[in-house]
Amino acid sequence: MSAMDKVKNIVSGEKGRKIVQLDSFSQTASKDERITTDSGVKQATADEWLRVNRDDHIGPMLLEDSYAREKIHRFDHERIPERVVHARGSGAFGNFKLLESAEDVTFAPVLTDTSRETPVFVRFSTVQGSKGSADTVRDARGFAVKFYTQEGNWDIVGNNIPVFFIQDAIKFPDFVHAVKPEPHNEVPQAQTAHNNFWDFVFLHEEATHMFMWAMSDRAIPRSFRTMQGFGVNTFMLINEKGDRHFVKFHWTPELGVHSFVWDECLKIAGQDPDYNRKDLWEAIENGVYPKWKFGIQTIPESKADDFEFDVLDATKIWPEELVPIRYIGEMELNRNVDEFFPQTEQVAFCTAHMVPGIAHSDDPLLQGRSFSYFDTQLSRLGINWQELPINRPVCPVMNFNRDGQGRQTITKGTVNYWPNRFDVRPPATYQEGAYQDPPQSVQGVKARTKSAKFREHYNQAQLFYNSLSPHEKQHVASAFAFELDHCDDPVVYHRMSERLAAIDLELAQSVAEMVGGTKPTKATRKNHGKSTKNISQMAFLPSKPTVATRRVAVIIADGFDKVAYDAIMTALKASKAFPFTIGPRRSEIFPEGAEKKPGNGVMPEHHLEGQRSTLFDAIFVPGGAESIATLKKSGRAVHWVREAFGHLKAIGATGEAVQLLAQAIELPAIKMSSDDKVVESYGVVTLAKVSPGSLKEVVTIAKESTDFLQQFWYQMSQYKNFDRELDGLSSQLAY
């Protein structure tokens, strides 16, 4: 490390060490620089190939133009193989802060030293789609965290769902083949709604629990920032005494756990396929940094056999009534990448990246992953993938690994092996921080099989479904109905209709009727009736209601009420929400009473045809007689309101705008204000007569408030109004 780097490290502290390291590999283009070849020679033009030419005739290009050939050559080789799974991703930098030492279960300093702030890089991803697929498909999401610790890199390579489809890594190729586009025609892209996927999961009963999660709202998250993360596999923690604990890792978002409704996903996939990627970037750029609590579930090795499930089975959760989560840290993401390819695309994770105090268990999925993750990087990045800047540890890397394509480190000296006559780079002692594989006694018969507890596949599938709220159960049934409707082989949807009868008879009958399957008359397995906590997303609403980062569309036309508009914009920004002005055009919109000349109006961010309500969390319409008369005649404006209503979003209106809502919604069950009293009805908040001072700049969120902004803020903080759906109102409008 250079003297300057040492100074930067001191100034930036432990949490800035990775950024300091990356800065040494970075450059910023400026007007003072001049284009060069890769060998550093300045070039006079980047626009014309060297050729034989005359004024009246263009001649042949010359092969001797090495600069032009280099430019094309480099372009032709820009692409590397995309990941087989998790190809589409988005990443950010941040820090991990330990709040409570876990020294009772581990000696890993990253989990015991509360004075540390460890730099991290996190990559979120979809699983099944290609790099060019949409963000809002139904799929598990990757949630991979790379900790750049002083003892080496530690990777938690997880998902936003705590279980997986298979128990044994040998099934990875079959599962991925089945979930990917079908081989004869390469469709569908990034979807499980096809014959092969549902054929596979039916034939693998171990997938039953996971496919229930995949049909739930967990598979269509509103944002990477509102997802839980799970390590999925079972790992091992070792403390200073040598005591061993099995462990599962958890990330819980500060903003709560929220999802789209399915119709939103379908539309956003076409309207803005990069929605989730842009959402993460937008939040960080605006300084509203996403945070997650970090928790561990631990089971002493001596207690591992005390449960009805095998603690090493990746298709099972550890119910929190049996094994509580202990929250010991927090992670904040606070810096976007500088360039996507060398950072987000070239970052490489591996479950085998563990530091002393953390170890493998005998989880059969984990052990195969640790082989596969190393192996897959070779085809993507080459043997020296860990020397790439984004993958380099911040601690020294000292070994005798040499050569290979892309080698960057230059090691001085005359020996490249151990042991050597100079005693150069000897192995470390445990006192010096060497990784220690914990001693373990192993007994058994060599055979291609698993232990008995691995053979039970339905108890937790029932537990999951029983633990959902009513609207979440409704969404699961709708998801099955959509997915199996896309299967054209009767064998597939008849079988799945029967399989669901082993989970819940009413669910199975509902789905069978919708998809044309055989309607079961009795449960093939009795539902045990048990439920567990913290499965439903409704258990994860923020402890303090917030509208931070909610994207709010404020719809106006010429003649709008500027007092109400200014009040809502100021209040939203003060609450760290993201307001966007939407008008009939993206040129100045003039308020009521203003002369229509440049500078007197408001410049919208978008026009009504350029965006849709799907891309926002809530909408607000201020009054103004002329504005509302214009919007009432606009089919698109009316559609905005209806669609937001159908997608269960908070809708607010003041003054004459209440008339627009009444025209758009037209449902007797939705009550609206007709005077100076605020009316809230299924998340629709209205105030017909606005008095001076009734719209405040600073808003306190209150459920029972009679103040317009307080009530509207509360409805936005809840994200969706599911009563609107449960009472059948959202399905009564065409949107």
LINSULZI-V290774 format. One record per residue. N is the residue number from 1. SS is DSSP state (a for helix, b for strand, c for the rest). Layout:
# LINSULZI-V290774
N|SS / N|SS
This chain:
# LINSULZI-V290774
1|c / 2|c / 3|a / 4|a / 5|a / 6|a / 7|a / 8|a / 9|a / 10|a / 11|a / 12|a / 13|c / 14|a / 15|a / 16|a / 17|a / 18|a / 19|a / 20|a / 21|a / 22|a / 23|a / 24|c / 25|c / 26|c / 27|c / 28|c / 29|c / 30|c / 31|c / 32|c / 33|c / 34|c / 35|c / 36|b / 37|c / 38|c / 39|c / 40|c / 41|c / 42|b / 43|c / 44|c / 45|c / 46|c / 47|c / 48|c / 49|c / 50|c / 51|b / 52|b / 53|b / 54|b / 55|c / 56|c / 57|b / 58|b / 59|b / 60|b / 61|b / 62|c / 63|c / 64|c / 65|c / 66|a / 67|a / 68|a / 69|a / 70|a / 71|a / 72|a / 73|a / 74|a / 75|a / 76|a / 77|c / 78|c / 79|c / 80|c / 81|c / 82|c / 83|c / 84|c / 85|c / 86|c / 87|c / 88|c / 89|b / 90|b / 91|b / 92|b / 93|b / 94|b / 95|b / 96|b / 97|b / 98|b / 99|c / 100|c / 101|c / 102|c / 103|c / 104|c / 105|c / 106|c / 107|c / 108|c / 109|a / 110|a / 111|a / 112|c / 113|c / 114|c / 115|c / 116|c / 117|b / 118|b / 119|b / 120|b / 121|b / 122|b / 123|b / 124|b / 125|b / 126|b / 127|c / 128|c / 129|c / 130|c / 131|c / 132|c / 133|c / 134|c / 135|c / 136|c / 137|c / 138|c / 139|c / 140|c / 141|b / 142|b / 143|b / 144|b / 145|b / 146|b / 147|b / 148|b / 149|b / 150|c / 151|c / 152|b / 153|b / 154|b / 155|b / 156|b / 157|b / 158|b / 159|b / 160|c / 161|c / 162|c / 163|c / 164|c / 165|c / 166|c / 167|c / 168|c / 169|a / 170|a / 171|a / 172|a / 173|a / 174|a / 175|a / 176|a / 177|a / 178|a / 179|a / 180|c / 181|c / 182|b / 183|c / 184|c / 185|c / 186|c / 187|b / 188|c / 189|c / 190|c / 191|c / 192|c / 193|c / 194|c / 195|a / 196|a / 197|a / 198|a / 199|a / 200|a / 201|a / 202|a / 203|a / 204|c / 205|a / 206|a / 207|a / 208|a / 209|a / 210|a / 211|a / 212|a / 213|a / 214|a / 215|c / 216|c / 217|a / 218|a / 219|a / 220|c / 221|b / 222|c / 223|c / 224|a / 225|a / 226|a / 227|c / 228|c / 229|b / 230|b / 231|c / 232|c / 233|c / 234|c / 235|b / 236|b / 237|b / 238|b / 239|c / 240|c / 241|c / 242|c / 243|c / 244|b / 245|b / 246|b / 247|b / 248|b / 249|b / 250|b / 251|b / 252|b / 253|b / 254|c / 255|c / 256|c / 257|c / 258|c / 259|b / 260|c / 261|c / 262|a / 263|a / 264|a / 265|a / 266|a / 267|a / 268|a / 269|a / 270|a / 271|a / 272|c / 273|c / 274|c / 275|a / 276|a / 277|a / 278|a / 279|a / 280|a / 281|a / 282|a / 283|a / 284|a / 285|a / 286|c / 287|c / 288|c / 289|c / 290|c / 291|b / 292|b / 293|b / 294|b / 295|b / 296|b / 297|b / 298|b / 299|b / 300|b / 301|a / 302|a / 303|a / 304|a / 305|a / 306|a / 307|c / 308|c / 309|c / 310|c / 311|c / 312|c / 313|c / 314|c / 315|c / 316|c / 317|c / 318|c / 319|c / 320|c / 321|c / 322|c / 323|c / 324|c / 325|c / 326|b / 327|b / 328|b / 329|b / 330|b / 331|b / 332|b / 333|b / 334|b / 335|b / 336|b / 337|c / 338|c / 339|c / 340|a / 341|a / 342|a / 343|a / 344|a / 345|a / 346|c / 347|c / 348|c / 349|c / 350|c / 351|c / 352|c / 353|c / 354|c / 355|c / 356|c / 357|c / 358|b / 359|b / 360|b / 361|c / 362|c / 363|c / 364|a / 365|a / 366|a / 367|a / 368|a / 369|a / 370|a / 371|a / 372|a / 373|a / 374|a / 375|a / 376|a / 377|a / 378|a / 379|a / 380|a / 381|a / 382|c / 383|c / 384|c / 385|a / 386|a / 387|a / 388|c / 389|c / 390|c / 391|c / 392|c / 393|c / 394|c / 395|c / 396|c / 397|c / 398|c / 399|c / 400|c / 401|c / 402|c / 403|c / 404|c / 405|c / 406|c / 407|c / 408|c / 409|c / 410|c / 411|c / 412|c / 413|c / 414|c / 415|c / 416|c / 417|c / 418|c / 419|c / 420|c / 421|c / 422|c / 423|c / 424|c / 425|c / 426|c / 427|c / 428|c / 429|c / 430|a / 431|a / 432|a / 433|c / 434|c / 435|c / 436|c / 437|c / 438|c / 439|c / 440|c / 441|c / 442|c / 443|c / 444|c / 445|c / 446|c / 447|c / 448|c / 449|c / 450|c / 451|c / 452|a / 453|a / 454|a / 455|a / 456|c / 457|c / 458|c / 459|a / 460|a / 461|a / 462|a / 463|a / 464|a / 465|a / 466|a / 467|c / 468|c / 469|c / 470|a / 471|a / 472|a / 473|a / 474|a / 475|a / 476|a / 477|a / 478|a / 479|a / 480|a / 481|a / 482|a / 483|a / 484|a / 485|a / 486|c / 487|c / 488|c / 489|c / 490|a / 491|a / 492|a / 493|a / 494|a / 495|a / 496|a / 497|a / 498|a / 499|a / 500|a / 501|c / 502|c / 503|c / 504|c / 505|a / 506|a / 507|a / 508|a / 509|a / 510|a / 511|a / 512|a / 513|a / 514|a / 515|a / 516|c / 517|c / 518|c / 519|c / 520|c / 521|c / 522|c / 523|c / 524|c / 525|c / 526|c / 527|c / 528|c / 529|c / 530|c / 531|c / 532|c / 533|c / 534|c / 535|c / 536|c / 537|a / 538|a / 539|a / 540|a / 541|c / 542|c / 543|c / 544|c / 545|c / 546|c / 547|c / 548|c / 549|c / 550|c / 551|b / 552|b / 553|b / 554|b / 555|b / 556|c / 557|c / 558|c / 559|c / 560|b / 561|c / 562|a / 563|a / 564|a / 565|a / 566|a / 567|a / 568|a / 569|a / 570|a / 571|a / 572|a / 573|a / 574|a / 575|c / 576|c / 577|c / 578|b / 579|b / 580|b / 581|b / 582|b / 583|b / 584|c / 585|c / 586|c / 587|c / 588|c / 589|b / 590|b / 591|b / 592|c / 593|c / 594|c / 595|c / 596|c / 597|c / 598|c / 599|c / 600|c / 601|b / 602|b / 603|c / 604|c / 605|c / 606|b / 607|b / 608|c / 609|c / 610|c / 611|c / 612|c / 613|a / 614|a / 615|a / 616|c / 617|c / 618|b / 619|b / 620|b / 621|b / 622|c / 623|c / 624|c / 625|a / 626|a / 627|a / 628|a / 629|a / 630|a / 631|a / 632|a / 633|c / 634|c / 635|a / 636|a / 637|a / 638|a / 639|a / 640|a / 641|a / 642|a / 643|a / 644|a / 645|a / 646|a / 647|c / 648|c / 649|c / 650|b / 651|b / 652|b / 653|b / 654|b / 655|c / 656|c / 657|a / 658|a / 659|a / 660|a / 661|a / 662|a / 663|a / 664|a / 665|a / 666|c / 667|c / 668|c / 669|c / 670|c / 671|c / 672|c / 673|c / 674|c / 675|c / 676|c / 677|c / 678|c / 679|b / 680|b / 681|b / 682|c / 683|c / 684|b / 685|b / 686|b / 687|b / 688|c / 689|c / 690|c / 691|c / 692|c / 693|c / 694|c / 695|c / 696|c / 697|c / 698|c / 699|c / 700|c / 701|c / 702|c / 703|c / 704|c / 705|c / 706|c / 707|c / 708|a / 709|a / 710|a / 711|a / 712|a / 713|a / 714|a / 715|a / 716|a / 717|a / 718|c / 719|c / 720|c / 721|c / 722|a / 723|a / 724|a / 725|a / 726|a / 727|c / 728|c / 729|c / 730|a / 731|a / 732|a / 733|c / 734|c / 735|c
